[in-house]
Amino acid sequence: MPAPDSSDATVYTETIVHSPPEQYAADAPYQLAIVDTDDGARLTVRILGKEPHERAHIGDRLSFVEERDGVSYYRKSALPSPAEEFSETPRPLV
């Protein structure tokens, strides 16, 4: 089921694939995630980005990028996750 172009999502769970099927071997390692879209769907998607700061984590917000060969591709959103948005900055103990 294709993701709508305007649907952002939140990461439900994620993993890094190091030993992929043969057709995706050139892409390894890559990240897969199960996401909850803003319109209520739950999808398995690919996360774009190989650098550590581009990786998505549970609770991160994602933006839909494109669909290729039936696979939805998302990218970590520049917007903070709900947990980050409301978290307080830790104060020094001193």
DSSP file (Angstrom, degrees, kcal/mol; ACC not computed):
  #  RESIDUE AA STRUCTURE BP1 BP2  ACC     N-H-->O    O-->H-N    N-H-->O    O-->H-N    TCO  KAPPA ALPHA  PHI   PSI    X-CA   Y-CA   Z-CA
    1    1 A M              0   0    0      0, 0.0     2,-0.0     0, 0.0     0, 0.0   0.000 360.0 360.0 360.0 118.1    0.0    0.0    0.0
    2    2 A P        -     0   0    0      0, 0.0    65,-0.0     0, 0.0    69,-0.0  -0.338 360.0-121.0 -68.8 145.9    1.7    3.3   -1.1
    3    3 A A        -     0   0    0      1,-0.1     2,-0.0    63,-0.1    40,-0.0  -0.668  32.3-107.9 -82.6 139.8    2.1    6.0    1.4
    4    4 A P    >   -     0   0    0      0, 0.0     3,-1.7     0, 0.0    60,-0.1  -0.375  26.1-118.5 -66.1 148.7    0.5    9.3    0.5
    5    5 A D  T 3  S+     0   0    0      1,-0.3    59,-0.2    -2,-0.0    -2,-0.0   0.799 112.5  46.5 -58.0 -30.6    2.9   12.1   -0.6
    6    6 A S  T 3  S+     0   0    0     57,-0.1     2,-0.7     2,-0.0    -1,-0.3   0.399  85.0 113.8 -95.6   4.6    1.9   14.3    2.3
    7    7 A S    <   -     0   0    0     -3,-1.7    57,-0.4    56,-0.1     2,-0.2  -0.664  44.3-169.7 -87.3 113.1    1.9   11.7    5.1
    8    8 A D        -     0   0    0     -2,-0.7    30,-2.6    55,-0.2    31,-0.3  -0.457  13.5-160.8 -84.9 170.1    4.5   12.2    7.7
    9    9 A A  E     -AB  37  62A   0     53,-2.0    53,-2.9    28,-0.3     2,-0.4  -0.939  18.6-129.2-149.7 166.9    5.1    9.4   10.2
   10   10 A T  E     -AB  36  61A   0     26,-2.2    26,-2.7    -2,-0.3     2,-0.3  -0.979  35.8-110.7-121.9 136.2    6.6    8.4   13.6
   11   11 A V  E     +A   35   0A   0     49,-2.3    48,-2.3    -2,-0.4    24,-0.2  -0.510  31.4 177.8 -70.8 123.9    9.0    5.5   14.0
   12   12 A Y  E    S-     0   0A   0     22,-2.9     2,-0.3     1,-0.4    23,-0.2   0.852  72.4 -20.2 -88.3 -45.8    7.4    2.6   15.9
   13   13 A T  E     -A   34   0A   0     21,-1.7    21,-2.4    44,-0.1    -1,-0.4  -0.969  66.6-168.1-157.0 161.6   10.5    0.4   15.6
   14   14 A E  E     -A   33   0A   0     -2,-0.3     2,-0.3    19,-0.2    19,-0.2  -0.971   5.7-173.4-151.6 162.3   13.6    0.2   13.5
   15   15 A T  E     -A   32   0A   0     17,-2.4    17,-2.5    -2,-0.3     2,-0.5  -0.985  25.0-123.1-154.1 157.2   16.6   -1.9   12.5
   16   16 A I  E     -A   31   0A   0     -2,-0.3     2,-0.6    15,-0.2    15,-0.2  -0.919  24.7-143.1-103.6 128.3   19.7   -1.8   10.4
   17   17 A V  E     +A   30   0A   0     13,-3.8    13,-1.5    -2,-0.5    -2,-0.0  -0.829  30.2 162.5 -95.2 117.1   20.0   -4.4    7.7
   18   18 A H  S    S+     0   0    0     -2,-0.6    -1,-0.2     1,-0.2    10,-0.1   0.671  75.2  41.8-103.9 -25.2   23.6   -5.7    7.3
   19   19 A S  S    S+     0   0    0      9,-0.0    -1,-0.2    10,-0.0     3,-0.1  -0.744  82.9 175.3-123.8  81.2   22.9   -9.0    5.4
   20   20 A P        -     0   0    0      0, 0.0     5,-0.1     0, 0.0     8,-0.0  -0.243  39.7 -80.7 -84.7 170.5   20.2   -8.1    2.9
   21   21 A P    >   -     0   0    0      0, 0.0     3,-2.0     0, 0.0     4,-0.4  -0.306  54.8 -99.5 -60.0 157.3   18.6  -10.1    0.1
   22   22 A E  G >  S+     0   0    0      1,-0.3     3,-1.4     2,-0.2     4,-0.3   0.835 120.8  59.1 -53.5 -40.4   20.7  -10.3   -3.0
   23   23 A Q  G 3  S+     0   0    0      1,-0.3    -1,-0.3     2,-0.1     3,-0.1   0.692 113.3  38.9 -66.9 -16.6   18.8   -7.5   -4.8
   24   24 A Y  G X> S+     0   0    0     -3,-2.0     3,-1.5     1,-0.1     4,-0.7   0.267  81.5 109.2-113.0   9.6   19.6   -5.0   -2.0
   25   25 A A  G X4 S+     0   0    0     -3,-1.4     3,-0.8    -4,-0.4    -2,-0.1   0.842  75.2  56.5 -57.5 -36.9   23.2   -6.1   -1.3
   26   26 A A  G 34 S+     0   0    0     -4,-0.3    -1,-0.3     1,-0.2    -2,-0.1   0.727 104.6  54.3 -68.6 -20.5   24.7   -2.9   -2.8
   27   27 A D  G <4 S+     0   0    0     -3,-1.5    -1,-0.2     3,-0.0    -2,-0.2   0.643  88.4 156.2 -86.4 -15.8   22.6   -0.8   -0.5
   28   28 A A    <<  +     0   0    0     -3,-0.8   -10,-0.1    -4,-0.7     2,-0.1  -0.271  49.6  41.2 -68.3 147.0   23.8   -2.5    2.8
   29   29 A P  S    S+     0   0    0      0, 0.0     2,-0.3     0, 0.0   -11,-0.2   0.616  84.6 148.8 -76.2 148.0   23.8   -1.4    5.5
   30   30 A Y  E     -A   17   0A   0    -13,-1.5   -13,-3.8    -2,-0.1     2,-0.4  -0.939  41.2-113.7-140.5 164.6   20.5    0.3    5.3
   31   31 A Q  E     -AC  16  47A   0     16,-0.7    16,-2.4    -2,-0.3     2,-0.3  -0.837  22.1-172.1-107.6 134.0   17.7    1.1    7.7
   32   32 A L  E     -AC  15  46A   0    -17,-2.5   -17,-2.4    -2,-0.4     2,-0.3  -0.895  10.8-177.1-113.8 150.3   14.2   -0.3    7.8
   33   33 A A  E     -AC  14  45A   0     12,-2.4    12,-3.0    -2,-0.3     2,-0.6  -0.998  28.5-136.5-145.7 149.5   11.4    0.9   10.1
   34   34 A I  E     -AC  13  44A   0    -21,-2.4   -22,-2.9    -2,-0.3   -21,-1.7  -0.942  39.8-172.7 -99.0 127.1    7.8    0.2   11.0
   35   35 A V  E     -AC  11  43A   0      8,-3.0     8,-2.0    -2,-0.6     2,-0.6  -0.869  29.3-135.7-125.6 153.9    6.1    3.6   11.2
   36   36 A D  E     -AC  10  42A   0    -26,-2.7   -26,-2.2    -2,-0.3     6,-0.2  -0.949  30.6-144.9-103.9 115.0    2.8    5.0   12.2
   37   37 A T  E >   -A    9   0A   0      4,-3.1     3,-1.9    -2,-0.6   -28,-0.3  -0.386  21.9-113.8 -78.8 159.9    1.7    7.5    9.6
   38   38 A D  T 3  S+     0   0    0    -30,-2.6   -29,-0.1     1,-0.3    -1,-0.1   0.730 116.9  58.9 -65.1 -21.4   -0.3   10.6   10.5
   39   39 A D  T 3  S-     0   0    0    -31,-0.3    -1,-0.3     2,-0.1   -30,-0.1   0.321 125.1 -99.0 -92.4   9.9   -3.3    9.3    8.6
   40   40 A G  S <  S+     0   0    0     -3,-1.9     2,-0.2     1,-0.3    -2,-0.1   0.416  79.2 129.0  97.8  -1.0   -3.4    6.2   10.8
   41   41 A A        -     0   0    0     -5,-0.0    -4,-3.1     2,-0.0     2,-0.5  -0.528  48.2-143.4 -85.4 155.2   -1.6    3.5    8.7
   42   42 A R  E     +C   36   0A   0     -6,-0.2     2,-0.3    -2,-0.2    -6,-0.2  -0.986  30.3 173.7-117.4 122.0    1.3    1.4    9.9
   43   43 A L  E     -C   35   0A   0     -8,-2.0    -8,-3.0    -2,-0.5     2,-0.5  -0.889  35.8-128.7-128.9 153.7    3.9    0.7    7.2
   44   44 A T  E     +C   34   0A   0     -2,-0.3    28,-0.4   -10,-0.2     2,-0.3  -0.928  45.3 168.8 -97.2 126.8    7.3   -0.9    6.8
   45   45 A V  E     -C   33   0A   0    -12,-3.0   -12,-2.4    -2,-0.5     2,-0.4  -0.864  36.5-112.1-136.6 163.7    9.5    1.6    5.0
   46   46 A R  E     -Cd  32  73A   0     26,-2.5    28,-2.7    -2,-0.3     2,-0.5  -0.807  27.0-141.0 -95.1 142.5   13.2    2.3    4.1
   47   47 A I  E     -Cd  31  74A   0    -16,-2.4   -16,-0.7    -2,-0.4     2,-0.2  -0.918  15.6-135.3-104.4 125.7   14.9    5.2    5.8
   48   48 A L        +     0   0    0     26,-3.0    28,-0.5    -2,-0.5     2,-0.0  -0.562  63.6  65.1 -79.2 143.3   17.2    7.3    3.6
   49   49 A G        -     0   0    0     -2,-0.2   -18,-0.2    26,-0.1    -2,-0.1   0.132  47.4-157.8 115.8 131.4   20.6    8.2    5.0
   50   50 A K        +     0   0    0    -20,-0.1     5,-0.1     5,-0.1    -1,-0.0   0.583  65.0  95.8-111.6 -16.7   23.7    6.2    6.0
   51   51 A E  S >> S-     0   0    0      1,-0.1     3,-1.9     3,-0.0     4,-0.7  -0.478  83.9-116.2 -75.7 147.9   25.4    8.6    8.4
   52   52 A P  G >4 S+     0   0    0      0, 0.0     3,-0.9     0, 0.0    -1,-0.1   0.851 115.2  54.1 -53.2 -38.8   24.7    8.1   12.1
   53   53 A H  G 34 S+     0   0    0      1,-0.2    -2,-0.0     3,-0.0    -4,-0.0   0.653 105.9  54.8 -73.3 -12.3   23.0   11.5   12.5
   54   54 A E  G <4 S+     0   0    0     -3,-1.9    22,-0.5     2,-0.1    -1,-0.2   0.562  84.7 106.9 -92.8 -11.1   20.7   10.6    9.6
   55   55 A R    <<  -     0   0    0     -3,-0.9     2,-0.3    -4,-0.7    -5,-0.1  -0.392  67.4-130.5 -69.5 143.8   19.5    7.4   11.3
   56   56 A A        -     0   0    0     -2,-0.1     2,-0.3     4,-0.1    -1,-0.1  -0.692  20.6-162.1 -94.6 150.0   16.0    7.4   12.7
   57   57 A H    >   -     0   0    0     -2,-0.3     3,-2.7     4,-0.1   -46,-0.3  -0.848  40.2 -68.6-126.1 162.6   15.2    6.2   16.2
   58   58 A I  T 3  S+     0   0    0     -2,-0.3   -46,-0.2     1,-0.3     3,-0.1  -0.270 123.7  19.6 -53.1 129.9   12.0    5.1   17.9
   59   59 A G  T 3  S+     0   0    0    -48,-2.3    -1,-0.3     1,-0.3    24,-0.3   0.218  92.0 134.5  92.8 -14.0    9.8    8.1   18.3
   60   60 A D    <   -     0   0    0     -3,-2.7   -49,-2.3    21,-0.1    -1,-0.3  -0.346  56.8-119.1 -68.1 149.6   11.5   10.2   15.6
   61   61 A R  E     -B   10   0A   0     18,-0.4    16,-2.7   -51,-0.2     2,-0.3  -0.693  30.8-164.1 -87.3 142.7    9.4   12.1   13.1
   62   62 A L  E     -BE   9  76A   0    -53,-2.9   -53,-2.0    -2,-0.3     2,-0.4  -0.917  11.3-144.3-127.6 152.7    9.9   11.2    9.4
   63   63 A S  E     - E   0  75A   0     12,-2.9    12,-2.2    -2,-0.3     2,-0.2  -0.961  26.9-114.7-117.0 136.7    8.9   12.8    6.1
   64   64 A F  E     + E   0  74A   0     -2,-0.4    10,-0.2   -57,-0.4     3,-0.1  -0.475  35.2 173.2 -67.5 134.8    7.8   10.9    3.1
   65   65 A V  E     -     0   0A   0      8,-3.0     2,-0.3     1,-0.4     9,-0.2   0.798  51.7 -47.3-108.0 -56.9   10.3   11.3    0.2
   66   66 A E  E     - E   0  73A   0      7,-1.3     7,-3.3     2,-0.0     2,-0.4  -0.974  41.4-113.3-167.1 172.9    9.2    8.9   -2.6
   67   67 A E  E     - E   0  72A   0     -2,-0.3     2,-0.4     5,-0.2     5,-0.2  -0.996  28.4-178.9-124.1 130.2    8.1    5.4   -3.6
   68   68 A R  E >   - E   0  71A   0      3,-2.5     3,-2.3    -2,-0.4    -2,-0.0  -0.995  69.6 -17.3-129.2 126.5   10.3    3.2   -5.7
   69   69 A D  T 3  S-     0   0    0     -2,-0.4    -1,-0.1     1,-0.3     3,-0.1   0.849 129.1 -49.8  49.8  41.3    9.3   -0.3   -6.9
   70   70 A G  T 3  S+     0   0    0      1,-0.2     2,-0.5    -3,-0.0    -1,-0.3   0.518 114.2 117.3  80.0   4.9    6.6   -0.5   -4.2
   71   71 A V  E <   - E   0  68A   0     -3,-2.3    -3,-2.5   -69,-0.0     2,-0.4  -0.921  58.4-139.8-109.5 127.1    8.9    0.6   -1.4
   72   72 A S  E     - E   0  67A   0     -2,-0.5   -26,-2.5   -28,-0.4     2,-0.5  -0.708  15.5-154.7 -84.6 132.6    8.2    3.8    0.5
   73   73 A Y  E     -dE  46  66A   0     -7,-3.3    -8,-3.0    -2,-0.4    -7,-1.3  -0.927  14.0-179.5-111.7 130.7   11.2    5.9    1.4
   74   74 A Y  E     -dE  47  64A   0    -28,-2.7   -26,-3.0    -2,-0.5     2,-0.4  -0.838  13.2-150.2-122.9 161.4   11.2    8.3    4.3
   75   75 A R  E     - E   0  63A   0    -12,-2.2   -12,-2.9    -2,-0.3   -26,-0.1  -0.976  35.8 -93.0-130.7 146.0   13.8   10.7    5.7
   76   76 A K  E     - E   0  62A   0    -28,-0.5   -14,-0.3   -22,-0.5     2,-0.1  -0.368  50.3-121.6 -57.2 129.5   14.3   11.8    9.3
   77   77 A S        -     0   0    0    -16,-2.7   -16,-0.2     1,-0.1    -1,-0.1  -0.381   1.5-132.8 -76.8 151.8   12.4   15.0    9.7
   78   78 A A  S    S+     0   0    0     -2,-0.1    -1,-0.1     2,-0.1    -2,-0.1   0.684  85.0  92.8 -74.4 -18.3   14.0   18.3   10.7
   79   79 A L  S    S-     0   0    0      1,-0.1   -18,-0.4   -18,-0.0    -2,-0.1  -0.511  87.3-107.9 -75.9 145.0   11.1   18.7   13.2
   80   80 A P        -     0   0    0      0, 0.0    -1,-0.1     0, 0.0    -2,-0.1  -0.350  33.4-107.1 -69.2 152.6   11.8   17.4   16.8
   81   81 A S     >  -     0   0    0      1,-0.1     4,-2.7   -20,-0.1     3,-0.2  -0.368  35.8-104.3 -69.8 159.7   10.0   14.3   17.9
   82   82 A P  H  > S+     0   0    0      0, 0.0     4,-1.4     0, 0.0    -1,-0.1   0.869 123.3  53.1 -55.4 -36.8    7.2   14.8   20.5
   83   83 A A  H  > S+     0   0    0    -24,-0.3     4,-0.6     1,-0.2     3,-0.1   0.910 112.7  43.2 -65.6 -41.4    9.4   13.6   23.2
   84   84 A E  H >4 S+     0   0    0      1,-0.2     3,-0.5    -3,-0.2    -1,-0.2   0.864 108.2  60.2 -70.0 -35.9   12.2   16.0   22.3
   85   85 A E  H 3< S+     0   0    0     -4,-2.7    -1,-0.2     1,-0.2    -2,-0.2   0.842 116.1  30.7 -62.2 -35.1    9.8   18.9   21.8
   86   86 A F  H 3< S+     0   0    0     -4,-1.4    -1,-0.2    -5,-0.2     2,-0.2   0.359  92.8 112.9-108.3   4.2    8.5   18.7   25.5
   87   87 A S    <<  -     0   0    0     -4,-0.6     2,-0.3    -3,-0.5    -3,-0.0  -0.507  63.9-125.5 -79.6 147.3   11.7   17.5   27.2
   88   88 A E        -     0   0    0     -2,-0.2    -2,-0.1     1,-0.1    -1,-0.1  -0.634  24.7-109.1 -88.2 148.5   13.4   19.8   29.6
   89   89 A T        -     0   0    0     -2,-0.3    -1,-0.1     1,-0.1     2,-0.0  -0.633  41.5-111.5 -73.9 127.7   17.1   20.6   29.2
   90   90 A P        -     0   0    0      0, 0.0    -1,-0.1     0, 0.0     3,-0.0  -0.341  29.2-135.1 -63.0 139.9   19.0   18.9   32.1
   91   91 A R        -     0   0    0      1,-0.1    -3,-0.0     2,-0.0     0, 0.0  -0.691  26.8 -98.5 -93.3 148.8   20.5   21.3   34.6
   92   92 A P        -     0   0    0      0, 0.0    -1,-0.1     0, 0.0     0, 0.0  -0.300  22.8-133.0 -63.6 150.9   24.0   20.9   35.8
   93   93 A L              0   0    0      1,-0.2    -2,-0.0    -3,-0.0     0, 0.0   0.599 360.0 360.0 -79.9 -11.4   24.4   19.1   39.2
   94   94 A V              0   0    0      0, 0.0    -1,-0.2     0, 0.0    -3,-0.0   0.461 360.0 360.0 -84.3 360.0   26.8   21.8   40.5
